[in-house]
């Protein structure tokens, strides 16, 4: 996930706290941001961006169905992506 402006340009200085929620047959198994000095948990569904980026790792369950990952942050519109799990 990247924080982009209206022109689609990533802000390399953005450090924004994001909260993640997953719906569908799966779970969030980890989050990261590549910041070598971050002490945030890799297991909680929240993370600050670093250089405008953040990573969420999801694991689908054995059953098929759509997985929808939603990211929210204070002062920003929510972002959402849906993935087909087969």
VEXDREN-2710 file (C-alpha; in Angstrom, 1 decimal):
% VEXDREN-2710
k/r/px/py/pz
1/UNK/0.0/0.0/0.0
2/UNK/1.3/3.4/-0.9
3/UNK/0.1/6.9/0.0
4/UNK/-0.4/8.8/-3.2
5/UNK/-1.5/12.4/-3.9
6/UNK/-4.2/13.3/-6.4
7/UNK/-1.7/13.0/-9.3
8/UNK/-0.7/9.5/-8.2
9/UNK/2.7/10.5/-6.8
10/UNK/3.9/8.7/-3.7
11/UNK/4.9/11.0/-0.8
12/UNK/8.3/9.6/0.4
13/UNK/8.1/11.5/3.7
14/UNK/4.6/10.3/4.7
15/UNK/4.3/8.6/8.1
16/UNK/0.6/7.9/8.6
17/UNK/-0.9/5.4/11.0
18/UNK/-3.1/2.9/9.1
19/UNK/-5.6/0.4/10.4
20/UNK/-6.4/-2.7/8.4
21/UNK/-9.5/-4.9/8.2
22/UNK/-10.0/-8.1/6.2
23/UNK/-13.4/-9.6/5.2
24/UNK/-13.8/-12.9/3.5
25/UNK/-12.2/-16.4/4.0
26/UNK/-8.8/-15.3/5.3
27/UNK/-6.7/-13.6/7.9
28/UNK/-4.1/-10.9/8.2
29/UNK/-0.9/-12.6/9.2
30/UNK/1.5/-9.7/9.2
31/UNK/2.2/-6.1/8.6
32/UNK/5.4/-4.2/7.9
33/UNK/6.9/-1.0/6.6
34/UNK/10.6/-1.8/6.1
35/UNK/11.6/0.8/8.7
36/UNK/14.7/-0.7/10.3
37/UNK/14.1/1.2/13.6
38/UNK/10.4/0.6/14.0
39/UNK/9.3/-1.2/17.2
40/UNK/5.7/-1.7/16.1
41/UNK/4.1/-5.1/16.2
42/UNK/4.2/-7.2/13.0
43/UNK/1.0/-9.0/14.2
44/UNK/-1.4/-6.2/14.9
45/UNK/-3.6/-5.0/12.0
46/UNK/-2.2/-1.5/12.2
47/UNK/1.1/0.1/11.1
48/UNK/2.6/3.5/10.3
49/UNK/3.7/4.0/6.8
50/UNK/7.4/4.6/6.2
51/UNK/8.5/6.6/3.1
52/UNK/4.8/6.5/2.2
53/UNK/4.5/2.7/2.1
54/UNK/3.2/-0.2/4.1
55/UNK/2.9/-3.9/3.6
56/UNK/0.0/-6.3/4.6
57/UNK/0.4/-10.0/4.3
58/UNK/-2.8/-12.0/4.1
59/UNK/-3.5/-15.8/4.2
60/UNK/-6.5/-17.2/2.5
61/UNK/-8.4/-20.1/4.1
62/UNK/-9.0/-23.4/2.2
63/UNK/-12.5/-22.2/1.1
64/UNK/-12.8/-20.0/-2.0
65/UNK/-14.3/-16.5/-2.0
66/UNK/-13.4/-12.9/-2.3
67/UNK/-11.0/-11.3/0.2
68/UNK/-11.5/-7.6/0.8
69/UNK/-8.7/-5.6/2.5
70/UNK/-9.7/-2.2/3.8
71/UNK/-7.2/0.5/5.1
72/UNK/-8.3/3.5/7.0
73/UNK/-6.4/6.5/8.4
74/UNK/-7.5/9.6/10.3
75/UNK/-8.1/12.4/7.8
76/UNK/-7.8/10.2/4.7
77/UNK/-10.5/8.5/2.6
78/UNK/-10.6/4.7/3.1
79/UNK/-8.8/2.5/0.6
80/UNK/-10.0/-1.0/-0.4
81/UNK/-8.9/-3.9/-2.6
82/UNK/-10.6/-7.2/-3.4
83/UNK/-8.8/-10.3/-4.3
84/UNK/-10.4/-13.5/-5.6
85/UNK/-9.3/-16.5/-3.5
86/UNK/-9.8/-19.8/-5.4
END
